[in-house]
Amino acid sequence: MKKKVNKTKRGHLVFLCMTCLTLSACHPVPIQMARMHQIDFYKQTFTIPDSVDAVKTLQKLIGERNYRLIKLPNMRGGKMKEYLSQIEIRGALNFSIYLNPNDIHTFFVDAFGRYSLIYKTSGDILLTSDFYIKNNQFTEDDLKKGEIRLRVEQSLVRHSYPDSVKYFEPDSSDKIIFNIKMANLPGEDDVYRINYEEMHEVRLNGDMIGYLKYDALPANKYKIIDLRGRNFLKKHKVL
């Protein structure tokens, strides 16, 4: 059945419904109530604590065969931390957050992205990776506490030395976690967004290995998770 869609002054959508299947009544509803989609750009640097083996960390991150074939200054001879200070990741992340229709306090994240591992001294792209975040779950309490944790799976392709053999390295069982810090929008209890001013920890098997920093873009302030109006959803199981 056709629906007319009008904009309100508050930036929400009003559905003028002849039949309201998903709403308990015809009310103004935030457009992002049930699903939010956004694209972000970031850089990741590496900071390996003394208690963590830097060589094994890099082997796990880029795959052992890639590690053996990449030869750059400071990568061997006990100077791994000097090497890691000269590389960074530049990437983009495309993700959706959607509401569990059976529990309005629970959400899921699906995402995909791509990054390049760059040796800053020369500008060489050492490898690229497609990565995925599949059905990660978080709750409203996680938002209120200011952090959501995303489990990352990746597939790596080496680019340095193009005339030599390349390996496609699938993700291993090692757990890469992005600890994303969230912020509450001032004056709005149910509106959140990524804290773009903060550094976000990246962990491998529980060990902190670096920080992710989002690019400072003017439109970041408009990328919000708007939970207002969830109670307009019908209170019954839909699936």
C-alpha positions in Angstrom: 0.0 0.0 0.0 1.4 3.4 -1.0 2.7 5.7 1.7 3.4 9.4 1.5 6.6 10.6 3.1 6.9 14.2 4.4 9.8 15.8 6.2 9.2 17.5 9.6 11.1 20.5 10.8 13.0 18.2 13.3 14.6 16.3 10.5 12.5 13.1 11.1 10.3 11.3 8.7 6.5 11.1 9.2 4.9 8.1 7.6 1.3 9.0 6.7 0.0 5.4 6.9 -3.3 4.0 5.8 -2.2 0.8 7.5 0.6 0.8 10.2 2.2 -2.6 10.2 5.4 -1.8 12.0 4.3 1.2 14.1 1.9 1.2 17.0 0.4 4.4 15.7 1.3 7.0 13.1 3.9 9.1 14.9 7.0 11.0 13.9 9.8 8.4 13.9 13.6 9.1 13.6 14.7 7.8 10.2 17.6 6.0 11.9 15.5 4.2 14.5 15.7 0.7 13.0 18.9 0.9 10.9 21.9 3.2 10.6 24.5 3.1 7.8 27.7 5.0 7.4 31.1 5.1 5.9 34.2 6.2 7.8 37.9 6.6 7.0 40.8 6.0 9.4 44.5 5.5 10.0 45.9 2.9 12.3 49.3 3.1 13.9 51.2 0.3 15.8 52.2 0.6 19.4 53.5 -2.8 20.8 54.1 -3.0 24.6 57.4 -4.4 25.8 55.5 -7.4 27.1 54.3 -8.4 23.6 56.5 -10.1 21.0 56.5 -7.6 18.1 57.8 -10.2 15.5 55.0 -12.7 16.3 52.4 -9.9 16.3 53.3 -8.8 12.8 53.5 -12.4 11.6 49.9 -13.0 12.9 48.7 -9.8 11.4 50.0 -10.2 7.8 50.5 -13.9 7.6 53.8 -15.8 8.0 54.4 -16.3 4.3 54.0 -12.6 3.6 56.3 -11.8 6.6 59.0 -14.0 5.1 58.9 -12.3 1.7 58.7 -8.6 2.8 62.2 -7.3 3.3 62.5 -3.7 4.5 65.0 -1.8 6.8 64.7 -2.5 10.5 62.4 -5.5 9.9 65.1 -8.0 10.9 67.9 -8.0 13.5 65.9 -7.2 16.6 64.7 -3.8 15.3 61.0 -4.7 14.8 59.7 -1.9 16.9 61.7 0.6 14.8 60.1 -1.0 11.7 56.6 -0.8 13.1 57.0 2.9 13.9 57.5 3.4 10.1 54.3 1.6 8.9 50.7 2.6 9.1 47.3 1.4 7.9 45.0 3.6 5.9 41.5 2.3 5.4 37.8 2.8 4.9 35.0 1.1 6.8 31.5 0.7 5.5 29.0 -0.5 8.1 25.4 -0.9 9.1 23.9 -1.0 12.6 20.5 -2.5 12.9 18.0 -3.0 15.7 16.9 -6.4 16.8 13.1 -6.2 16.3 12.4 -8.6 19.1 14.6 -6.7 21.6 14.8 -3.0 21.2 17.8 -2.8 23.5 20.0 -5.1 21.3 21.8 -4.3 18.1 23.9 -5.9 15.4 26.8 -4.6 13.3 27.7 -5.9 9.8 30.6 -4.2 8.0 33.2 -4.5 5.3 36.2 -2.4 4.4 39.6 -2.3 2.8 43.0 -1.0 4.0 46.5 -0.6 2.8 49.6 -1.3 4.9 52.0 1.5 4.0 55.7 1.9 4.7 55.8 5.6 5.3 59.5 6.2 4.5 59.1 5.1 0.9 55.3 5.2 0.4 55.4 1.5 -0.6 52.1 -0.4 -0.2 53.2 -3.6 1.4 49.8 -5.3 1.2 46.1 -4.7 1.1 43.3 -6.4 2.9 39.6 -6.8 2.7 38.1 -7.1 6.1 34.7 -8.0 7.5 32.7 -7.6 10.7 30.0 -10.2 10.8 26.9 -10.1 13.0 28.7 -8.5 16.0 26.2 -7.8 18.7 26.1 -5.0 21.3 23.5 -3.6 23.7 22.2 -0.2 24.7 24.3 -0.6 27.9 27.5 -0.8 25.8 26.6 2.5 24.3 25.9 4.0 27.7 29.3 2.7 28.9 30.9 4.4 25.9 32.5 1.5 24.0 31.5 -1.3 21.6 33.9 -4.1 20.6 34.0 -5.3 17.0 35.6 -8.6 15.9 37.5 -8.2 12.6 38.2 -10.9 10.0 40.5 -10.2 7.2 42.0 -11.5 3.9 45.4 -10.3 2.9 47.1 -9.8 -0.5 50.8 -8.8 -0.6 51.8 -6.1 -3.1 55.6 -5.4 -2.6 57.9 -7.1 -5.1 55.2 -7.5 -7.8 57.4 -9.8 -9.9 57.4 -12.5 -7.1 54.8 -14.9 -6.0 51.8 -13.6 -4.1 49.8 -15.4 -1.4 46.2 -14.9 -0.4 46.2 -15.1 3.4 42.8 -15.9 4.9 42.0 -14.9 8.4 43.4 -17.2 11.1 41.8 -18.0 14.5 43.6 -15.0 16.0 41.2 -12.4 17.3 41.5 -8.8 16.1 39.3 -6.5 18.0 38.5 -2.8 17.4 37.4 -1.2 20.7 35.4 1.7 19.4 34.7 4.5 21.8 31.2 6.0 21.6 29.9 9.4 22.8 26.5 10.6 23.8 25.1 13.6 21.9 24.9 16.5 24.4 21.4 17.1 25.5 20.0 13.9 23.9 19.9 10.7 26.1 19.2 8.3 23.2 21.5 9.7 20.5 25.0 8.4 20.1 27.9 8.6 17.7 31.5 7.4 17.4 33.9 9.6 19.5 35.9 11.0 16.6 38.2 12.9 18.9 39.5 9.8 20.6 42.1 7.1 19.8 40.5 3.6 19.6 42.5 0.6 20.8 43.2 -2.3 18.5 43.8 -5.6 20.2 45.2 -8.9 19.0 44.3 -11.9 21.2 43.7 -9.5 24.1 47.0 -7.6 23.7 46.9 -4.0 22.7 48.9 -3.5 19.5 48.0 0.0 18.3 45.4 2.7 17.9 42.8 3.6 15.2 42.1 7.2 14.6 39.2 8.4 12.4 39.8 11.1 9.8 38.6 14.5 11.0 35.8 15.2 8.4 33.2 18.0 8.8 30.3 15.6 8.3 31.3 13.3 11.1 29.1 15.2 13.5 26.0 14.2 11.5 26.8 10.4 11.7 24.5 9.4 14.7 22.9 6.4 16.1 19.4 7.8 16.9 17.4 5.6 19.3 14.5 8.0 19.9 11.2 6.5 19.0 12.0 2.8 19.5 8.9 2.4 21.7 6.7 3.2 18.6 7.6 -0.3 17.4 4.9 -2.9 18.0 5.5 -5.0 21.0 5.3 -8.5 19.4 7.6 -11.0 17.9 8.2 -10.3 14.2 10.5 -13.2 13.4 
